[in-house]
Amino acid sequence: MIALAQGEWGTALVAAVCAVVVAAAGAVATKTDAWYRRLRVPAWKPPDWAFGPIWAGIFAMTASSGVLAWTADGAPRLLLGLAFGVNGALNIAWSVLFFRLRRPDWALAEVAALWLSVAVLVLVTGQSNLLAALLNVPYLTWVSVAACLNLRIVQLNPRGGLA
């Protein structure tokens, strides 16, 4: 557990609220309806029930990363805020593209930007705190897996089968 100084609790609360907002928006955009269930998926796709716990852990680690980086001496706060803001928007956008617009092909293009935004989080948080950077590595790994899964779904479902 990360120990917080008295003045850092406000930062932790803001990070937690931001993580919950991004997670909730992504959850609202995620619709596992008949269209989703008809998609052909690779055998290695994790079961649907696993996505919630995986994302909960990622959001907890990413929020903790933000707190560690933000509260470090000399933290590049403007850059941190921008990096986390862009990442949150891209995170939500992927769910909207894939599930709401039913465009895994568009989501595949977007996941490249999401992956880059996570890589930027690793670099930017690492400027302030090594642990903050390391806490984002599972996020980068998971988005890499998601990108591979997204690619296979596009390959297994030609455009005519995606609508």
Buried (B, 14 or more C-beta within 10 A) or exposed (E): EEEBEEEBEEBBEBBBEBBEEBBEBBBEBBBEEEEBEEBEBEEEBEEEEEBEEBBEEBBBBBBBBBBBBBBBEEBBEEBBBEBBEBBBBBBBBBBBBBBEEBBBBBBBEBBEBBBBBBBBBBEBBBBBBEBBBBBBBBBBEBBEEBBEBBBBBBEEBEEEEBE
